[in-house]
Amino acid sequence: MNRRMILYVIGFILAAEGALLLLPAIVSLIYLESAIWSFLITAAVCGALGAVLLLTCRPADTSMYSREGFVIVALGWILMSALGAVPFVISGDIPNYIDAFFETVSGFTTTGASILNDVETLSRGGLFWRSFTHWIGGMGVLIFIMAIIPNLSDKPVHIMKAEMPGPVFGKLVPRANDTAKILYIIYIALTGLEFLFLLFGGLPVYDSLVTAIGTAGTGGFAITNSSIGGYSPYIQWVVTVFMTLFGVNFNLYYLILVRQFRSAVSSFELRVYLLILATVTCVITVNILGTCSSPGEAFRLAAFQSASIMSTTGFSTADFNAWPGLSRGILMVLMFFGACAGSTAGGFKLSRVIILFKAMRREIRKLLHPRSVSTVTFEGKPVEEATISSISNYLAVYAACLLGIFLLLCLDPSAGFEENFSASVACFNNIGPGFGGIGPTSSYSAYSVFSKLLLSLGMLAGRLEIYPILITLIPSTWTRR
């Protein structure tokens, strides 16, 4: 274990967070808010801690392997969340530290679950920081660090493997640092494009910016109590389209940039993703027609909520708790699927679902035709048996973690079965709102300190796809050479 390398990279992470905290400070300055001091104080603390680690822990050996990559990612996200919660406490926006920690973890993991019952009471700087954590965490904290610091280590690919969501990691270009830069260029471009579309719809600059960065990270923190429901139909459609776009594998956008249009549009995962969204939207539209004033409204609400849940964004335009059972059941299923691998979305990932279904179909064929030989393919390429085994193992760990969170959450008498189950699914899959008392018009404020910490751990494990957290918690990770 290269401990000095781990601490050195953590130093970069803390220094970067200190710099990022200056942005909400600028927002508070523009609106002449006293909250500016909470961001400046926290930025100074992060900068000082980062400087100490960078100066005292510079490693002679910059080698990094999978173990170091997993530990750096896990510790980096936990420390970012722990320090990122401090401005909320100092400013008084969220006086209770556990609540502030929950909110910040929810932000960085792009979950969008909130303990706030009235978000409009927060300062402008606090609301910006709350949504900006989505944007930072959407593409990945360490991916950002790698994009701005090209020579962080001799094997940065291990950081990307630990942080990038999805069953298979692939570099866009030979160097992992260049891949990080390309990803962030695409990310910034899409965010800016949505910002312009929102401005064109008459949304104020501040609202447009905060909504765009929240959508980009597929997070779901809004700046009004009605989420996106209080905005015009045009704004709702813009957000719907961009929630869908940010649920697409970013590798496909790179293919479009290098003019490989045919390869991009022929992606099987993309076609399945769009087909599911279209089918679900049509079914829910028909199912909720009786609760809406017109078919057009029903279609708009169904499209928005389907895209929001499948992309794990968590924005809402309606209280889907009041929808018929079929629509709520469909949304619950979408919570498990998630969007494409390599996107900013959470969830199990559609690529894993596709590969598992193909593997299951192959097993059925073997039972019917024992002598037949078939290969599981994905995106036109054969899938290695090791990859199929890895996905199956991940499904088992995924189910075990989800079950464990649910059972532990049931110890809390403050919520019922429906709330506890949907809270486990919504937080672990980084979606945000659940059903019942934690629906889109409610919050997680009623849960105990234990439950909030448990759900925070679940959000971190879900966003990092379990293994970085588990590996960091295993004692042998730190003792074996």
N, C-alpha and C positions, 0 to 999 in steps of 0.2 A: 504493500500500500504506500503510494507516494503522498504522504500527508502534507508535505510542504507545497506540493503542486496543488492539492485540493484547497488549502488555505489561501494560496496565491490567487487562484481563480475566484474564490469567494471574495477576495479583496476587490477584484475588478467588478464583481456583481454589485457589491455594496457601494462602490464609488459611482457606478453607473446609476444606481437607484438614487443616490444623492443628487446627481445631475438632473435626472428625470423629475425629481420633486420640485425643481425650479419652475417647471411649466405651470403646475397649479398655483404656485406662488405668484407668477406673472398674471394669471387669471384673477386671483384675489386682489392684486395690485390694481388691475384695470377697473375692478368693481369697488375699489376702496374698502376692502374687507379686512377686519382684524385677523382673520384666519391665515393671512400671509405669514405671520410669525410661526405658526405651527408647522408650516412647510419648510420655512427657512431653518428652524431649529432642527427638525428631523433631517433635512438635507445636510446640515453641518455634522450631525452625529454620524450619518451614513458615510460621509466623505472622510471623516476622521478615522472611523473604524476601518474603512477600505484602505486608507493611506498606511495605517499601522501594519496591516496584513501584507500589503504590497512591499513595504520597506523591510519588514522583518522575516518574511517567508519566501523570498525569491529563491526558487529551487535551482540547484546546480544541475539536477536531472529533470528535464522537462517531459519525460516519457509519460504517456497516459494510456491506460488500457480500459477495458470495459468496466472493471470494478470502480476505478476512479471516476469514470464518466457518470455512472449511476449515482454515486455518492455526491458528486458535485451538483448534479441536477436536483437531487432530493433536498440537500442542505440549502442550496441556492434559493429554491422556491419557498422553503419554510422561513428562511431569514428575511427574504424579500417581503413576505406576508407579515411577519412579526414586526418589522420596522415600518412597513407601509401603513400599518394600523395606527401608529402613534399620532400622526397629524389629526385624525378624527377625534382622538381623546383630548389632545391639547386644545384644539379649537372649540371643543364642546359639541361638535356635530353628533358624535356618538360617544358619550361620556364613559360608558362601560367598556373596558379594554377587551373582554371576551367577545362582546358584540362587535366591536370594531375589528377584531381579528377575524371573526366569522365573515364579516362583510368584505374584508380585504382578500381573504383566501378565495371567497366567492368571485371577487373581481379578477384576481390574477389567473385563476383556473377557468375563467370565462363561464362560470356557472350561472350567475345572476340571481341566486337565492339571496333574499334580503331579510334582515331583522327589523327593517324600518317600516313603520306604518304610515309615515307621512314624509316622503322624500323631499317635498317642496320646502321643508323647513331648513334644509342644509344650505350652507354657503355655496356660492357659485364655484369657488375654488374646490370645495369638498366634493361637489357633484362632478366636477371635471376630473378630479383625481380618481374618484370612484369608477368612472367610465374609462379613464385612461389606463387603469390597471387591466381592463379587458384587452385593450389594444396591445399592451406590452406582452401579456400572457398568451394572446391569440396565436402568434407565430412562434413564441417561445422566448423566454428570458435569455437563455444561453445562446440561442440562434442570433439574437440581437447583439450580444457581446462578441460573438465570433465575426459578425458582419463588420463591426467597427474596429476590432482588434485582430488583424489578420494572422499574427504569429503567436497566438495564445498558447499553443502546444504543438508538438510534432504529430499528434494523432487526434485532431479535433473531431474526426468522424465518430469517435465513441460518444462524444457529447450529443451529436445529432441523433445517433441511434437511440440514446436514452431519452431524448426529449421529443423527437418527431413522432406524432401519432400514426399508427397504422402497423400492419403486420410485416411489411417489407420496406426496408429503407433503401433508397436509391439516390445517388448523387446526380444532379443535373449536369455538372461538369466535373472534371477530374479532381479539383481541389475542393474540399469541404467548405473552406472559408468563402470561396467564390460562389458556391451554391447558396450559402447563407445570404450573401449580398443580393443575388438574383431574386431569392425568395422575398427579401424585404423590399426590393424595388417594385416587384409585382404587388406586394401587400400595400405599399404606400400609394401606388398608382390607383388601385381599386378603391382605396379609402378616399382619395382625393376626388375620384370620379363620382362616388356617391355623394360626397359633400357638395359638389357642384349641382347635381340633380336636385338635392334637397333645397339648396339656395334658390334654384329656378322655380321651385314650388312655393316660394314665399316664406319659407321657414327662416327665422332669424339666424344670424351667423353662429351664435353660441349654440343654439338648439341643433343646427345642422352639423356642427363639428362634433358635439357630444354624441349625437345619434349615429353619425358615421363611424366614429371610432368604436362605439358599442356594438354596431352591426358587424364591423370588420373582424372583431375578436369573437364573433358569435357569442356575445356575453349576455346582453339582455337588461342591463341597468338603464333605466330611463330617468328623465329629470322631472317627470310629472307623475302624479299618483295614478293616472289613467294609462300609463305606459305610452303606447303609440295610438291608443284609441281616441285621444282628443285631437289628433291631427286630421288633415283632410284626406279624402280617398286617394288623391294623387300621391301624397307622402307615404301612405300605407302601402301603395303599390310599389313605390321606389324601394322601400325597406324590404318588401317581400322579394323583389327581384334580387337585391343584393344579399339578403340572407341566403338565398339559393346559390348565388355565385360564390359566396365564401364557404359554402359546403362542398365545393368542387375541388378535386385534387389540384394543387398549385402546379404540379408538373405539366398539366395540360395547358395552362396559361403560358408556360415556357415554350411548349411546342408551338403554340400559336405565334409567339414572338419570333421564333426562328422559322416561321412559315411552313411548319409541318401540319397543315390544317387537317389533312386526311387522318393522320395518326391521332390527333386530338379528338375529332368528332367520332372516331371509330372505337373509342374507349368503351368497353362493355360495362364497366362500373358506372360511368357517366350515364349511359343509356338506362341502366337499371334504376339509378338514382332519380332521373327525371321521370321515368315511367311510374315509379312508386308515388312520387309527388303528385303527378297528374291524376293517377287513379284515386288516390286518397282524397284529393281535393274534390273530385267529382262526386265521390260517395258521400263525403261529409256535407257537400253543398245540398244534395238531395235530402239528406237526413235532417238538416237544420232549417229547411225552407219554411217550416211552420213557425219558427221563432224569429224570422227576419221579415222586414217590411217589403223586400223585393228579391227576386232571384239574383240580381246583380250584387246586392249586399251580401247575400248568403255565399255567393262565389268568392267575393273579396275576403270575407272573414275566414272561410274555409281555406283559401289559398295562403293567407297570411299565417294562420295558426299551424297549418301543415308544414310550411317552410320553417317556421319558428321552432317547432318541436324537433323536426328531423335534422335541422342544422344545429340543434341544441342551443339556439340563441336565447329563447325564453321571453322575447317581447310578446305583448298581447294587445289585441284590439277588442277583445270580448271576454266575458267570464265563461270559459268553456265548462266550468262546473255545472252550469245551467243547461248545457247541451244534452241531447238524448244519449242513452247508454252506448249505442253503437259508435257515435262520434268520439266519446270519451275513451272507449276501448281501443279504437284505432290510434288515438293520440298516445295512449299508454304503450302500444306496440312500437310506435315510432320512436319512443324514448329509448328503447333498447337498440334499435337499428343504428341510429346515428347517420352521419353523412359519409362522404368519401374519405379514404385514407389520404394523408398528406394535405388535408384541409385544416381550417382552424376549428372545426367542429369536434365535439366530444363523442361519447357513446362507444359502442362495441366496434363500429366501423363496418360499412357496407361490404367492403372487400372481403373481410373475414366471413361475413354471412354467406356471400356468394361462394367462396371456396369451400366452406363447410357443407353447403347444399350440394355442390358438385361432388365432393368426397362421399357424401351420403348416397348420392345417386350411383356412384361407382360401386359402392359396397352392395347396393341392391342388385346391380347387374351381375356382380360376382356370385351372389347367392343363386340367381337364376341361371347363369352361365359360368360355372366354376372354372372352365378352361379359358375364358376370355381374358384378354389383357387390354386394359384401358388406362389412360393417363389423364389426370386432372389438369385442365388448362385454365389460365387466367390471362386476359388481355393478349390472347394468341400465343402464349408461351406456356410450356409445361411447368407445373408447380412441383418443386422438389418435395419428396416425402418428409424431409426434415421440417419444411415450412408448414405442411399440413399437420404434422405432429405438434409443432410449436403453437399453432392456432388452437388445436384441440386442448392442449395443456392450458393455454391462456383462458379458454372458455371455462375450464374447470376452476381455475384460480379466480376468475371474474365472478362466477356463480357463488363460490365459497365466500368471497369478500362481501358480496352484496347480501348474502344470507346472514353473515355475521353482523353487518351493520344494522340490518333490519331487526334481528333478534335483540341486540343490545339497545336499540332505540325503543323497543317495546317495554323496556324497564322504566321508561319515562311515562308517568301517568298523565302527563299534560296533553297527550294527543291520542287519537284512536287508531284502529288498525289501518284504515284507508290513508290517513295522514302519514303514519309511520312507514307504510310500504311505499307510497309515492314519494315521500321525502328521501328514502334510501335510494330509489331509482333515479330521482331527479338530481340529487347531489352527486351520486357516484358517476352518473353519465353526464354531469356538467350541464344540466338543462335549466334548472332554476325552479320555476313554479311547479307545484304538484297538484294534487286533488284534495277536495275537502277544505279543511282549515288552513291549508298552505297553498291555496289556489292563486290565480293571477291577481285577485283583488285582496289577498291576505299576505301574511308574512310568517317568518319562522320565529318571531319574537317570543312566543309562548313556551318554546322548548327550554329545558334546563341548561345549566352550564355544561354538564357532562354531555348532553345530546348535541349541543352546538360544537363542542370540541370534537366529538365523534364524527359529526357530519363534515367538519372542516378537514379532518383526516381523510374522510371518504372522498371529498372533492379533490384533494391533492393526489390521492392514490388513483382516482379515475382519470384525472388530467394527464398524469405521468404514466398511465397504463400499468399501475401496480408495482412492477418490478423494482424501479428505483427506490421506492419507499421500503419495500420488503428487504431488499439487499442492504440498505442503510441500517435497518433495525436488527439485522442478524449479527451477533457478536463476532462470528468467525470472519466477517468482512474486514474487520479492523485488526484482527490478530494474525491472520495468515499472510505470508509473504507471496 
